[in-house]
């Protein structure tokens, strides 16, 4: 195990959020604009607390998505600066919590804080663990030529190359066809 389960969940949500943009999504559209996908995303990644499901929340979550995706591509000093800025802006106060069948983990915002703030702070807390573990190399871009997706490589040997099985399969088929030609 590289990270604690809550860190893996937070990092996974960042990658899942980033992969909802048209250039990375399966549909070729901004998947956050679909209310069902939006709601399911936060359910899948076990987000508890306040969910407003309104236009203001959607706009703030899209802004958070952009900010977090940009952090993925920074060097260590840049990640540290961005994380510290997010935590300071939210006046984050870490505390241990246990809820919804999850064992003890850390939250640094109130469950009633706006969703985008909670996403940013939870991601920042997860990135603290990544920096401390000197594991920024596990935050990766999909190697598929036609995908702009990102992912967290949680494989034991650090060999994951694609954001999804869809991209991996597509690139494997493409390589096979090139070999056959």
TIGU-924063 format. One record per atom (N, C-alpha, C, O): atom name; x, y, z. Coordinates in Angstrom, 3 decimals. Example, Ala and Ser with C-alpha at 12.3 -4.5 7.8 and 13.67 -1.06 7.14 Angstrom:
REM residues 2
  at        xx        yy        zz
   N    13.190    -5.690     7.800
  CA    12.300    -4.500     7.800
   C    13.200    -3.300     7.800
   O    14.236    -3.319     8.465
   N    12.850    -2.250     7.080
  CA    13.670    -1.060     7.140
   C    12.900     0.030     7.870
   O    13.409     1.138     8.039
REM end
This chain:
REM residues 181
  at        xx        yy        zz
   N     0.844    -1.179     0.000
  CA     0.000     0.000     0.000
   C     0.888     1.241     0.000
   O     1.767     1.393     0.849
   N     0.647     2.113    -0.955
  CA     1.391     3.364    -1.022
   C     0.834     4.408    -0.065
   O     1.587     5.087     0.633
   N    -0.486     4.533    -0.038
  CA    -1.139     5.596     0.716
   C    -2.281     5.023     1.540
   O    -2.705     3.886     1.332
   N    -2.769     5.819     2.471
  CA    -3.932     5.415     3.246
   C    -5.163     5.416     2.341
   O    -5.175     6.085     1.308
   N    -6.192     4.672     2.725
  CA    -7.386     4.608     1.877
   C    -8.020     5.972     1.585
   O    -8.488     6.201     0.469
   N    -8.045     6.878     2.566
  CA    -8.659     8.187     2.306
   C    -7.820     9.005     1.336
   O    -8.370     9.772     0.546
   N    -6.510     8.860     1.378
  CA    -5.643     9.548     0.418
   C    -5.887     9.003    -0.976
   O    -5.996     9.771    -1.932
   N    -5.975     7.682    -1.104
  CA    -6.240     7.076    -2.408
   C    -7.591     7.522    -2.960
   O    -7.721     7.785    -4.156
   N    -8.603     7.609    -2.084
  CA    -9.919     8.078    -2.535
   C    -9.853     9.519    -3.030
   O   -10.407     9.842    -4.081
   N    -9.181    10.377    -2.284
  CA    -9.097    11.788    -2.684
   C    -8.339    11.952    -3.992
   O    -8.761    12.711    -4.864
   N    -7.230    11.249    -4.133
  CA    -6.468    11.320    -5.383
   C    -7.263    10.732    -6.540
   O    -7.226    11.249    -7.657
   N    -7.974     9.658    -6.269
  CA    -8.808     9.052    -7.302
   C    -9.907     9.993    -7.765
   O   -10.224    10.045    -8.953
   N   -10.494    10.741    -6.825
  CA   -11.518    11.703    -7.214
   C   -10.922    12.792    -8.096
   O   -11.548    13.204    -9.073
   N    -9.724    13.264    -7.768
  CA    -9.096    14.302    -8.599
   C    -8.939    13.783   -10.031
   O    -9.283    14.479   -10.986
   N    -8.429    12.581   -10.176
  CA    -8.255    12.002   -11.518
   C    -9.607    11.813   -12.200
   O    -9.747    12.101   -13.389
   N   -10.596    11.335   -11.464
  CA   -11.924    11.137   -12.043
   C   -12.541    12.464   -12.473
   O   -13.172    12.548   -13.527
   N   -12.359    13.498   -11.658
  CA   -12.848    14.829   -12.027
   C   -12.168    15.322   -13.297
   O   -12.825    15.803   -14.221
   N   -10.847    15.198   -13.333
  CA   -10.093    15.670   -14.500
   C   -10.505    14.911   -15.756
   O   -10.472    15.456   -16.859
   N   -10.886    13.675   -15.584
  CA   -11.256    12.854   -16.727
   C   -12.694    13.087   -17.196
   O   -13.185    12.366   -18.064
   N   -13.370    14.087   -16.629
  CA   -14.713    14.438   -17.098
   C   -14.678    15.527   -18.167
   O   -15.718    15.864   -18.732
   N   -13.500    16.083   -18.454
  CA   -13.407    17.119   -19.489
   C   -13.550    16.469   -20.865
   O   -13.253    15.284   -21.018
   N   -13.998    17.222   -21.860
  CA   -14.222    16.625   -23.184
   C   -13.016    15.873   -23.758
   O   -13.189    14.821   -24.373
   N   -11.825    16.384   -23.571
  CA   -10.632    15.767   -24.164
   C   -10.276    14.432   -23.505
   O    -9.492    13.662   -24.060
   N   -10.838    14.152   -22.334
  CA   -10.510    12.911   -21.635
   C   -11.709    11.997   -21.418
   O   -11.541    10.815   -21.116
   N   -12.906    12.526   -21.569
  CA   -14.103    11.731   -21.256
   C   -14.447    10.770   -22.392
   O   -14.108    11.004   -23.553
   N   -15.122     9.696   -22.031
  CA   -15.554     8.702   -23.017
   C   -16.584     9.282   -23.982
   O   -16.663     8.873   -25.141
   N   -17.371    10.237   -23.493
  CA   -18.436    10.806   -24.316
   C   -17.966    11.957   -25.207
   O   -18.665    12.342   -26.144
   N   -16.789    12.505   -24.919
  CA   -16.308    13.658   -25.676
   C   -16.980    14.959   -25.275
   O   -16.840    15.975   -25.956
   N   -17.715    14.924   -24.158
  CA   -18.387    16.123   -23.645
   C   -17.911    16.381   -22.223
   O   -17.225    15.549   -21.632
   N   -18.277    17.536   -21.677
  CA   -17.987    17.797   -20.267
   C   -19.014    17.030   -19.451
   O   -20.162    17.455   -19.324
   N   -18.600    15.912   -18.907
  CA   -19.520    15.015   -18.223
   C   -20.084    15.594   -16.930
   O   -21.095    15.100   -16.430
   N   -19.457    16.627   -16.381
  CA   -20.016    17.239   -15.180
   C   -21.333    17.948   -15.478
   O   -22.117    18.204   -14.564
   N   -21.582    18.267   -16.740
  CA   -22.832    18.923   -17.117
   C   -24.035    17.978   -17.063
   O   -25.180    18.428   -17.091
   N   -23.778    16.685   -16.986
  CA   -24.858    15.709   -16.865
   C   -25.141    15.502   -15.373
   O   -24.295    14.966   -14.658
   N   -26.314    15.918   -14.895
  CA   -26.608    15.818   -13.454
   C   -26.466    14.408   -12.889
   O   -26.047    14.247   -11.743
   N   -26.806    13.384   -13.672
  CA   -26.691    12.011   -13.182
   C   -25.226    11.615   -13.003
   O   -24.872    10.991   -12.003
   N   -24.381    11.970   -13.958
  CA   -22.949    11.658   -13.854
   C   -22.342    12.433   -12.692
   O   -21.554    11.888   -11.918
   N   -22.708    13.700   -12.572
  CA   -22.215    14.560   -11.485
   C   -22.538    13.937   -10.131
   O   -21.658    13.801    -9.281
   N   -23.797    13.560    -9.930
  CA   -24.211    12.977    -8.649
   C   -23.518    11.639    -8.406
   O   -23.071    11.360    -7.294
   N   -23.430    10.813    -9.448
  CA   -22.823     9.489    -9.291
   C   -21.330     9.585    -8.984
   O   -20.794     8.770    -8.232
   N   -20.664    10.574    -9.562
  CA   -19.237    10.752    -9.327
   C   -18.942    10.910    -7.836
   O   -18.054    10.248    -7.300
   N   -19.683    11.781    -7.179
  CA   -19.427    12.022    -5.763
   C   -19.926    10.879    -4.882
   O   -19.408    10.665    -3.786
   N   -20.916    10.157    -5.352
  CA   -21.356     8.962    -4.630
   C   -20.285     7.874    -4.734
   O   -19.931     7.246    -3.737
   N   -19.771     7.658    -5.953
  CA   -18.749     6.626    -6.172
   C   -17.497     6.873    -5.333
   O   -16.887     5.931    -4.829
   N   -17.118     8.139    -5.187
  CA   -15.897     8.468    -4.459
   C   -16.179     8.777    -2.997
   O   -15.335     9.338    -2.298
   N   -17.372     8.407    -2.538
  CA   -17.755     8.410    -1.124
   C   -17.681     9.792    -0.483
   O   -17.211     9.943     0.645
   N   -18.152    10.794    -1.217
  CA   -18.201    12.141    -0.657
   C   -19.458    12.294     0.169
   O   -20.570    12.089    -0.318
   N   -19.266    12.659     1.428
  CA   -20.397    12.900     2.313
   C   -20.519    14.404     2.515
   O   -19.683    15.177     2.050
   N   -21.558    14.799     3.206
  CA   -21.732    16.217     3.494
   C   -22.592    16.905     2.458
   O   -23.293    16.270     1.669
   N   -22.519    18.187     2.485
  CA   -23.383    19.055     1.696
   C   -23.176    18.888     0.188
   O   -22.048    18.943    -0.301
   N   -24.256    18.688    -0.527
  CA   -24.281    18.678    -1.989
   C   -25.485    19.515    -2.413
   O   -26.626    19.129    -2.162
   N   -25.240    20.655    -3.051
  CA   -26.322    21.560    -3.428
   C   -26.930    21.235    -4.787
   O   -28.109    21.506    -5.013
   N   -26.153    20.664    -5.687
  CA   -26.605    20.335    -7.041
   C   -27.204    21.547    -7.759
   O   -28.235    21.439    -8.423
   N   -26.546    22.698    -7.619
  CA   -27.019    23.892    -8.321
   C   -25.924    24.427    -9.236
   O   -24.803    23.918    -9.243
   N   -26.256    25.453   -10.002
  CA   -25.315    26.007   -10.986
   C   -24.067    26.583   -10.327
   O   -22.969    26.449   -10.866
   N   -24.218    27.219    -9.177
  CA   -23.062    27.802    -8.490
   C   -22.100    26.706    -8.029
   O   -20.885    26.849    -8.164
   N   -22.637    25.623    -7.490
  CA   -21.786    24.517    -7.053
   C   -21.072    23.896    -8.247
   O   -19.878    23.605    -8.174
   N   -21.794    23.692    -9.340
  CA   -21.182    23.114   -10.542
   C   -20.042    23.987   -11.054
   O   -18.979    23.476   -11.406
   N   -20.254    25.284   -11.098
  CA   -19.198    26.199   -11.568
   C   -17.983    26.137   -10.645
   O   -16.846    26.127   -11.117
   N   -18.215    26.095    -9.341
  CA   -17.109    26.035    -8.378
   C   -16.362    24.702    -8.483
   O   -15.136    24.671    -8.372
   N   -17.091    23.604    -8.697
  CA   -16.443    22.289    -8.844
   C   -15.618    22.256   -10.131
   O   -14.526    21.689   -10.147
   N   -16.126    22.857   -11.209
  CA   -15.354    22.913   -12.453
   C   -14.067    23.722   -12.256
   O   -13.016    23.358   -12.783
   N   -14.155    24.816   -11.498
  CA   -12.964    25.610   -11.195
   C   -11.978    24.789   -10.367
   O   -10.774    24.817   -10.623
   N   -12.487    24.061    -9.381
  CA   -11.628    23.196    -8.558
   C   -10.966    22.133    -9.426
   O    -9.788    21.825    -9.247
   N   -11.720    21.574   -10.360
  CA   -11.177    20.562   -11.281
   C    -9.988    21.125   -12.058
   O    -8.958    20.464   -12.189
   N   -10.134    22.342   -12.568
  CA    -9.063    22.982   -13.325
   C    -7.844    23.210   -12.446
   O    -6.716    22.935   -12.858
   N    -8.065    23.708   -11.245
  CA    -6.943    23.970   -10.323
   C    -6.210    22.685    -9.966
   O    -4.979    22.652    -9.957
   N    -6.957    21.630    -9.673
  CA    -6.331    20.371    -9.253
   C    -5.610    19.689   -10.408
   O    -4.537    19.117   -10.214
   N    -6.175    19.741   -11.587
  CA    -5.504    19.140   -12.744
   C    -4.179    19.849   -13.015
   O    -3.200    19.213   -13.406
   N    -4.148    21.158   -12.807
  CA    -2.905    21.915   -13.005
   C    -1.846    21.497   -11.987
   O    -0.662    21.429   -12.316
   N    -2.266    21.217   -10.754
  CA    -1.316    20.797    -9.712
   C    -0.633    19.498   -10.108
   O     0.541    19.291    -9.800
   N    -1.353    18.631   -10.783
  CA    -0.831    17.321   -11.206
   C     0.463    17.457   -12.001
   O     1.292    16.547   -12.000
   N     0.637    18.587   -12.675
  CA     1.763    18.768   -13.588
   C     2.868    19.657   -13.032
   O     3.789    20.027   -13.760
   N     2.788    20.002   -11.752
  CA     3.796    20.863   -11.149
   C     4.945    20.052   -10.570
   O     4.810    18.858   -10.303
   N     6.088    20.726   -10.378
  CA     7.184    20.085    -9.661
   C     6.872    20.145    -8.166
   O     5.866    20.723    -7.755
   N     7.744    19.543    -7.362
  CA     7.472    19.441    -5.928
   C     7.252    20.806    -5.280
   O     6.320    20.967    -4.492
   N     8.085    21.781    -5.595
  CA     7.931    23.113    -5.002
   C     6.590    23.731    -5.396
   O     5.933    24.366    -4.571
   N     6.187    23.548    -6.642
  CA     4.908    24.067    -7.098
   C     3.735    23.397    -6.416
   O     2.760    24.054    -6.055
   N     3.829    22.073    -6.237
  CA     2.769    21.335    -5.541
   C     2.658    21.829    -4.105
   O     1.559    22.078    -3.609
   N     3.796    21.968    -3.442
  CA     3.795    22.438    -2.050
   C     3.157    23.821    -1.951
   O     2.325    24.056    -1.075
   N     3.534    24.730    -2.832
  CA     2.945    26.076    -2.818
   C     1.433    26.020    -3.042
   O     0.677    26.684    -2.333
   N     0.992    25.237    -4.019
  CA    -0.439    25.149    -4.331
   C    -1.218    24.530    -3.173
   O    -2.294    25.011    -2.818
   N    -0.678    23.474    -2.590
  CA    -1.333    22.811    -1.459
   C    -1.444    23.771    -0.275
   O    -2.505    23.897     0.335
   N    -0.346    24.439     0.039
  CA    -0.380    25.379     1.163
   C    -1.372    26.517     0.925
   O    -2.031    26.974     1.860
   N    -1.477    26.966    -0.302
  CA    -2.425    28.039    -0.638
   C    -3.866    27.558    -0.449
   O    -4.688    28.276     0.121
   N    -4.172    26.358    -0.919
  CA    -5.524    25.802    -0.758
   C    -5.871    25.663     0.720
   O    -6.955    26.062     1.146
   N    -4.957    25.103     1.496
  CA    -5.221    24.892     2.925
   C    -5.378    26.213     3.666
   O    -6.228    26.332     4.548
   N    -4.569    27.200     3.318
  CA    -4.667    28.513     3.968
   C    -5.970    29.214     3.587
   O    -6.647    29.782     4.444
   N    -6.320    29.171     2.293
  CA    -7.552    29.827     1.841
   C    -8.784    29.259     2.543
   O    -9.724    29.994     2.846
   N    -8.779    27.963     2.799
  CA    -9.924    27.307     3.436
   C    -9.845    27.341     4.960
   O   -10.761    26.891     5.648
   N    -8.742    27.877     5.479
  CA    -8.516    27.855     6.930
   C    -8.737    26.440     7.460
   O    -9.445    26.224     8.444
   N    -8.110    25.487     6.777
  CA    -8.291    24.070     7.065
   C    -7.784    23.708     8.454
   O    -6.701    24.122     8.868
   N    -8.585    22.934     9.155
  CA    -8.230    22.435    10.481
   C    -8.439    20.921    10.457
   O    -9.570    20.450    10.573
   N    -7.363    20.162    10.310
  CA    -7.494    18.709    10.223
   C    -8.072    18.112    11.506
   O    -7.762    18.542    12.617
   N    -8.923    17.107    11.310
  CA    -9.479    16.381    12.442
   C    -9.779    14.956    11.998
   O   -10.035    14.703    10.821
   N    -9.747    14.044    12.932
  CA   -10.066    12.649    12.648
   C   -11.577    12.458    12.677
   O   -12.266    12.966    13.561
   N   -12.073    11.719    11.698
  CA   -13.505    11.422    11.612
   C   -13.700     9.966    11.195
   O   -12.814     9.337    10.617
   N   -14.876     9.462    11.505
  CA   -15.247     8.103    11.124
   C   -16.711     8.164    10.722
   O   -17.565     8.523    11.533
   N   -17.010     7.813     9.465
  CA   -18.384     7.908     8.984
   C   -18.611     7.014     7.783
   O   -17.660     6.572     7.138
   N   -19.852     6.754     7.489
  CA   -20.275     6.022     6.285
   C   -19.498     4.739     6.036
   O   -19.170     4.418     4.893
   N   -19.203     4.008     7.097
  CA   -18.502     2.737     6.957
   C   -17.010     2.848     6.723
   O   -16.330     1.833     6.571
   N   -16.495     4.052     6.692
  CA   -15.041     4.238     6.536
   C   -14.412     4.315     7.920
   O   -14.984     4.900     8.839
   N   -13.242     3.726     8.059
  CA   -12.539     3.785     9.334
   C   -11.994     5.203     9.538
   O   -12.256     6.091     8.727
   N   -11.252     5.410    10.602
  CA   -10.728     6.728    10.939
   C    -9.903     7.297     9.795
   O    -9.035     6.628     9.234
   N   -10.195     8.540     9.471
  CA    -9.462     9.255     8.428
   C    -9.532    10.749     8.739
   O   -10.178    11.162     9.702
   N    -8.870    11.545     7.923
  CA    -8.767    12.980     8.198
   C    -9.667    13.775     7.266
   O    -9.701    13.541     6.058
   N   -10.391    14.716     7.849
  CA   -11.085    15.763     7.092
   C   -10.548    17.084     7.631
   O   -10.173    17.179     8.799
   N   -10.513    18.077     6.793
  CA    -9.992    19.374     7.229
   C   -10.982    20.505     6.981
   O   -10.643    21.680     7.117
   N   -12.210    20.138     6.615
  CA   -13.275    21.127     6.456
   C   -14.539    20.554     7.082
   O   -14.617    19.362     7.379
   N   -15.502    21.401     7.272
  CA   -16.791    20.990     7.800
   C   -17.577    20.253     6.715
   O   -17.434    20.567     5.533
   N   -18.405    19.277     7.101
  CA   -19.260    18.623     6.108
   C   -20.233    19.599     5.449
   O   -20.779    19.307     4.385
   N   -20.447    20.737     6.064
  CA   -21.348    21.746     5.511
   C   -20.629    22.771     4.633
   O   -21.274    23.649     4.061
   N   -19.312    22.671     4.521
  CA   -18.565    23.569     3.628
   C   -19.004    23.289     2.192
   O   -19.440    22.179     1.890
   N   -18.897    24.270     1.311
  CA   -19.242    24.030    -0.095
   C   -18.442    22.870    -0.681
   O   -17.280    22.660    -0.332
   N   -19.073    22.137    -1.560
  CA   -18.455    20.945    -2.151
   C   -17.095    21.241    -2.764
   O   -16.142    20.500    -2.523
   N   -16.981    22.301    -3.547
  CA   -15.704    22.601    -4.206
   C   -14.597    22.827    -3.178
   O   -13.463    22.395    -3.382
   N   -14.920    23.500    -2.078
  CA   -13.922    23.709    -1.025
   C   -13.508    22.380    -0.409
   O   -12.323    22.151    -0.168
   N   -14.466    21.507    -0.156
  CA   -14.138    20.195     0.409
   C   -13.292    19.376    -0.552
   O   -12.355    18.696    -0.132
   N   -13.618    19.435    -1.848
  CA   -12.828    18.708    -2.852
   C   -11.394    19.229    -2.858
   O   -10.444    18.446    -2.827
   N   -11.240    20.548    -2.897
  CA    -9.895    21.140    -2.916
   C    -9.098    20.771    -1.668
   O    -7.935    20.377    -1.764
   N    -9.717    20.897    -0.511
  CA    -8.999    20.634     0.741
   C    -8.673    19.158     0.888
   O    -7.564    18.810     1.294
   N    -9.620    18.283     0.565
  CA    -9.335    16.843     0.667
   C    -8.215    16.460    -0.302
   O    -7.343    15.662     0.042
   N    -8.237    17.021    -1.500
  CA    -7.160    16.761    -2.461
   C    -5.835    17.298    -1.941
   O    -4.801    16.643    -2.070
   N    -5.864    18.488    -1.354
  CA    -4.631    19.065    -0.802
   C    -4.076    18.183     0.308
   O    -2.869    17.955     0.378
   N    -4.946    17.692     1.167
  CA    -4.490    16.806     2.246
   C    -3.880    15.523     1.667
   O    -2.876    15.027     2.178
   N    -4.480    14.996     0.615
  CA    -3.926    13.806    -0.032
   C    -2.577    14.115    -0.665
   O    -1.653    13.305    -0.598
   N    -2.469    15.286    -1.276
  CA    -1.198    15.667    -1.899
   C    -0.104    15.885    -0.863
   O     1.077    15.713    -1.165
   N    -0.479    16.258     0.347
  CA     0.505    16.335     1.437
   C     1.147    14.959     1.614
   O     2.367    14.848     1.734
   N     0.324    13.922     1.628
  CA     0.859    12.558     1.767
   C     1.752    12.181     0.587
   O     2.783    11.533     0.769
   N     1.359    12.583    -0.613
  CA     2.151    12.269    -1.809
   C     3.521    12.943    -1.722
   O     4.544    12.315    -1.993
   N     3.535    14.206    -1.349
  CA     4.812    14.929    -1.220
   C     5.662    14.297    -0.128
   O     6.856    14.067    -0.322
   N     5.054    14.016     1.018
  CA     5.811    13.427     2.135
   C     6.374    12.059     1.784
   O     7.440    11.686     2.275
   N     5.674    11.306     0.943
  CA     6.151     9.983     0.520
   C     7.101    10.076    -0.667
   O     7.582     9.055    -1.158
   N     7.375    11.293    -1.132
  CA     8.214    11.520    -2.305
   C     7.721    10.675    -3.476
   O     8.497     9.990    -4.143
   N     6.396    10.741    -3.710
  CA     5.770     9.889    -4.714
   C     5.042    10.683    -5.795
   O     4.062    10.199    -6.361
   N     5.511    11.899    -6.088
  CA     4.877    12.679    -7.141
   C     4.929    11.972    -8.493
   O     4.104    12.240    -9.366
   N     5.886    11.079    -8.667
  CA     5.981    10.335    -9.919
   C     4.807     9.384   -10.117
   O     4.629     8.854   -11.214
   N     4.000     9.156    -9.080
  CA     2.814     8.310    -9.197
   C     1.604     9.076    -9.739
   O     0.577     8.472   -10.046
   N     1.720    10.401    -9.859
  CA     0.668    11.219   -10.468
   C     1.013    11.321   -11.947
   O     1.978    11.992   -12.312
   N     0.246    10.672   -12.790
  CA     0.640    10.505   -14.186
   C    -0.392    11.033   -15.172
   O    -1.574    11.183   -14.865
   N     0.117    11.308   -16.380
  CA    -0.719    11.603   -17.538
   C    -0.911    10.303   -18.303
   O     0.003     9.481   -18.370
   N    -2.080    10.114   -18.874
  CA    -2.348     8.948   -19.706
   C    -1.405     8.982   -20.914
   O    -1.216    10.030   -21.530
   N    -0.821     7.840   -21.243
  CA     0.099     7.761   -22.374
   C    -0.604     7.509   -23.703
   O     0.054     7.440   -24.741
   N    -1.924     7.372   -23.691
  CA    -2.653     7.220   -24.949
   C    -2.504     8.514   -25.742
   O    -2.668     9.608   -25.203
   N    -2.196     8.375   -27.015
  CA    -1.910     9.541   -27.858
   C    -3.087    10.505   -27.968
   O    -2.893    11.709   -28.133
   N    -4.286     9.985   -27.878
  CA    -5.480    10.808   -28.078
   C    -6.259    11.060   -26.790
   O    -7.461    11.322   -26.835
   N    -5.591    10.983   -25.655
  CA    -6.265    11.180   -24.366
   C    -5.490    12.186   -23.525
   O    -4.259    12.181   -23.514
   N    -6.202    13.027   -22.838
  CA    -5.591    13.991   -21.930
   C    -5.899    13.652   -20.485
   O    -5.802    14.513   -19.610
   N    -6.270    12.404   -20.224
  CA    -6.618    11.967   -18.879
   C    -5.409    11.892   -17.960
   O    -4.264    11.820   -18.405
   N    -5.699    11.911   -16.671
  CA    -4.668    11.752   -15.648
   C    -5.091    10.616   -14.726
   O    -6.258    10.225   -14.702
   N    -4.136    10.091   -13.969
  CA    -4.459     9.018   -13.035
   C    -3.402     8.943   -11.947
   O    -2.341     9.560   -12.044
   N    -3.707     8.180   -10.915
  CA    -2.771     7.882    -9.841
   C    -2.319     6.453   -10.058
   O    -3.151     5.546   -10.098
   N    -1.032     6.233   -10.198
  CA    -0.520     4.878   -10.379
   C    -0.328     4.257    -9.000
   O     0.634     4.562    -8.295
   N    -1.254     3.387    -8.628
  CA    -1.190     2.705    -7.342
   C    -0.681     1.276    -7.487
   O    -0.736     0.491    -6.541
   N    -0.182     0.942    -8.683
  CA     0.342    -0.404    -8.887
   C     1.604    -0.600    -8.052
   O     2.325     0.352    -7.752
   N     1.848    -1.831    -7.691
  CA     2.995    -2.149    -6.834
   C     4.314    -1.722    -7.465
   O     5.179    -1.172    -6.783
   N     4.475    -1.970    -8.766
  CA     5.750    -1.677    -9.417
   C     5.758    -0.345   -10.178
   O     6.737    -0.029   -10.854
   N     4.692     0.425   -10.075
  CA     4.661     1.745   -10.715
   C     4.690     1.701   -12.225
   O     5.322     2.548   -12.856
   N     4.008     0.714   -12.824
  CA     4.106     0.535   -14.271
   C     2.840     0.913   -15.040
   O     2.787     0.715   -16.254
   N     1.841     1.440   -14.383
  CA     0.593     1.771   -15.069
   C     0.852     2.893   -16.069
   O     1.563     3.850   -15.763
   N     0.270     2.772   -17.273
  CA     0.532     3.749   -18.329
   C    -0.702     4.500   -18.809
   O    -0.585     5.577   -19.392
   N    -1.880     3.943   -18.570
  CA    -3.097     4.531   -19.120
   C    -4.102     4.843   -18.011
   O    -4.106     4.211   -16.954
   N    -4.943     5.825   -18.281
  CA    -5.916     6.259   -17.282
   C    -7.057     5.268   -17.118
   O    -7.717     5.256   -16.079
   N    -7.298     4.444   -18.119
  CA    -8.411     3.500   -18.056
   C    -8.114     2.287   -18.928
   O    -7.221     2.303   -19.775
   N    -8.882     1.252   -18.694
  CA    -8.758     0.062   -19.550
   C    -9.127     0.423   -20.985
   O    -8.567    -0.131   -21.930
   N   -10.073     1.354   -21.148
  CA   -10.474     1.798   -22.491
   C    -9.265     2.315   -23.263
   O    -9.052     1.927   -24.411
   N    -8.472     3.187   -22.644
  CA    -7.293     3.734   -23.326
   C    -6.244     2.647   -23.559
   O    -5.646     2.581   -24.634
   N    -6.022     1.806   -22.568
  CA    -5.047     0.732   -22.726
   C    -5.420    -0.208   -23.850
   O    -4.579    -0.576   -24.670
   N    -6.694    -0.598   -23.889
  CA    -7.156    -1.498   -24.955
   C    -7.032    -0.837   -26.321
   O    -6.585    -1.463   -27.282
   N    -7.426     0.424   -26.406
  CA    -7.354     1.145   -27.685
   C    -5.912     1.213   -28.178
   O    -5.657     0.987   -29.361
   N    -4.976     1.516   -27.304
  CA    -3.574     1.623   -27.712
   C    -2.992     0.248   -28.056
   O    -2.167     0.137   -28.962
   N    -3.414    -0.792   -27.343
  CA    -2.947    -2.143   -27.663
   C    -3.459    -2.592   -29.029
   O    -2.716    -3.215   -29.789
   N    -4.718    -2.285   -29.354
  CA    -5.269    -2.616   -30.667
   C    -4.521    -1.850   -31.749
   O    -4.186    -2.405   -32.795
   N    -4.261    -0.576   -31.491
  CA    -3.534     0.251   -32.466
   C    -2.128    -0.323   -32.705
   O    -1.683    -0.417   -33.850
   N    -1.437    -0.702   -31.636
  CA    -0.089    -1.273   -31.781
   C    -0.148    -2.603   -32.539
   O     0.713    -2.882   -33.374
   N    -1.161    -3.419   -32.248
  CA    -1.315    -4.694   -32.957
   C    -1.513    -4.462   -34.449
   O    -0.881    -5.115   -35.278
   N    -2.397    -3.526   -34.780
  CA    -2.657    -3.238   -36.191
   C    -1.422    -2.708   -36.903
   O    -1.188    -3.034   -38.066
   N    -0.631    -1.896   -36.215
  CA     0.608    -1.385   -36.811
   C     1.592    -2.530   -37.064
   O     2.276    -2.547   -38.088
   N     1.663    -3.486   -36.131
  CA     2.571    -4.622   -36.320
   C     2.123    -5.502   -37.491
   O     2.954    -6.065   -38.204
   N     0.819    -5.616   -37.681
  CA     0.282    -6.445   -38.758
   C     0.422    -5.801   -40.123
   O     0.428    -6.499   -41.137
   N     0.534    -4.488   -40.168
  CA     0.580    -3.767   -41.455
   C     1.881    -3.957   -42.183
   O     2.064    -3.414   -43.273
REM end
